[in-house]
Amino acid sequence: MGRFARPSTLVGIAAPMAVWALHFVVLYSLQGLTCGEGWNPRSSFWAMVALTIPALAAIAWLGLRALRTARAVTSGEPAARRVRFAAQATGLCAVLATVAVLFTVVPVLLLPVCR
């Protein structure tokens, strides 16, 4: 990622939630197409599960990267404190995005794809 996607930038802070949003849109679009177009529900179920794994991996990577950035800041200068705060905010967004992805995928796992 470029310098704009560091955990200490606004784009970096929003990145975990963007991964969740993309996962949400793709998951429920796939479910809608499965029901509306008559696709194979079993294949769609496994595709939805397979989409969840990289989403969780990306969020975990962003969260760990933020944690490393927050721990690396040792100075007490105002600029360093801002970097640490932004990295901690990114880590918290990663936790929230993980919960959101799991909350989104639970209905896929528990309910039939089409009714």
C-alpha positions as CSV (number, residue, x, y, z in Angstrom):
1,M,0.0,0.0,0.0
2,G,1.1,3.5,-0.6
3,R,1.9,6.1,2.0
4,F,-1.8,7.2,2.1
5,A,-2.9,3.8,3.5
6,R,-0.6,3.9,6.5
7,P,-2.5,3.2,9.8
8,S,-1.8,6.8,10.8
9,T,-3.7,8.4,8.0
10,L,-7.5,8.8,7.5
11,V,-7.5,6.3,4.6
12,G,-5.6,3.8,6.9
13,I,-8.1,4.3,9.7
14,A,-11.0,3.7,7.3
15,A,-9.4,0.7,5.5
16,P,-10.8,-2.1,7.8
17,M,-14.3,-0.7,7.5
18,A,-13.9,-0.5,3.7
19,V,-13.0,-4.2,3.6
20,W,-16.1,-5.0,5.6
21,A,-18.3,-2.8,3.4
22,L,-16.9,-4.5,0.3
23,H,-17.5,-7.9,1.8
24,F,-21.1,-7.0,2.8
25,V,-21.9,-5.7,-0.7
26,V,-20.4,-8.7,-2.5
27,L,-21.9,-11.3,-0.1
28,Y,-25.5,-10.0,-0.3
29,S,-25.2,-9.3,-4.1
30,L,-24.2,-12.9,-4.6
31,Q,-27.1,-14.1,-2.4
32,G,-29.6,-11.9,-4.4
33,L,-28.3,-13.2,-7.7
34,T,-28.4,-16.8,-6.5
35,C,-32.1,-16.4,-5.5
36,G,-33.1,-14.2,-8.5
37,E,-31.2,-15.9,-11.2
38,G,-31.6,-19.5,-10.0
39,W,-27.9,-20.2,-9.4
40,N,-26.9,-23.3,-7.5
41,P,-27.4,-22.4,-3.8
42,R,-24.8,-24.9,-2.6
43,S,-22.1,-23.4,-4.8
44,S,-23.1,-19.9,-3.8
45,F,-22.9,-20.9,-0.1
46,W,-19.3,-22.1,-0.5
47,A,-18.4,-19.0,-2.5
48,M,-19.8,-16.8,0.3
49,V,-17.8,-18.7,2.9
50,A,-14.7,-18.5,0.7
51,L,-15.1,-14.7,0.3
52,T,-15.2,-14.3,4.1
53,I,-11.7,-15.8,4.7
54,P,-9.8,-13.2,2.7
55,A,-11.9,-10.4,4.1
56,L,-11.0,-11.5,7.7
57,A,-7.4,-12.0,6.7
58,A,-7.2,-8.5,5.2
59,I,-8.8,-7.0,8.3
60,A,-6.4,-8.9,10.6
61,W,-3.4,-7.7,8.5
62,L,-4.6,-4.1,8.8
63,G,-5.1,-4.5,12.6
64,L,-1.7,-6.1,13.2
65,R,0.0,-3.4,11.1
66,A,-1.8,-0.8,13.2
67,L,-0.7,-2.5,16.4
68,R,2.9,-2.5,15.3
69,T,2.8,1.1,14.3
70,A,1.3,2.1,17.7
71,R,3.9,0.1,19.6
72,A,6.7,1.6,17.5
73,V,5.9,5.1,18.5
74,T,8.0,5.9,21.6
75,S,8.3,9.7,21.5
76,G,6.0,11.9,23.5
77,E,6.0,14.7,20.9
78,P,2.6,15.8,19.6
79,A,3.2,14.5,16.1
80,A,4.2,11.1,17.5
81,R,1.1,11.0,19.8
82,R,-1.1,11.7,16.8
83,V,0.4,8.8,14.9
84,R,-0.1,6.5,17.9
85,F,-3.7,7.7,18.3
86,A,-4.5,7.1,14.6
87,A,-2.9,3.7,14.7
88,Q,-4.9,2.8,17.8
89,A,-8.1,4.0,16.1
90,T,-7.2,1.8,13.1
91,G,-6.8,-1.2,15.4
92,L,-10.2,-0.5,17.0
93,C,-11.8,-0.2,13.6
94,A,-10.2,-3.5,12.7
95,V,-11.8,-5.1,15.7
96,L,-15.1,-3.6,14.8
97,A,-14.8,-4.7,11.2
98,T,-14.1,-8.2,12.3
99,V,-17.2,-8.3,14.4
100,A,-19.2,-6.8,11.5
101,V,-17.9,-9.4,9.0
102,L,-18.8,-12.2,11.4
103,F,-22.2,-10.6,12.1
104,T,-22.8,-10.4,8.3
105,V,-21.8,-14.0,7.5
106,V,-23.7,-15.7,10.4
107,P,-27.1,-15.6,8.5
108,V,-25.4,-17.1,5.5
109,L,-24.1,-20.0,7.6
110,L,-27.3,-20.6,9.6
111,L,-30.1,-19.9,7.1
112,P,-30.9,-21.4,3.7
113,V,-29.6,-19.2,0.8
114,C,-33.0,-18.9,-0.8
115,R,-36.5,-19.4,0.7
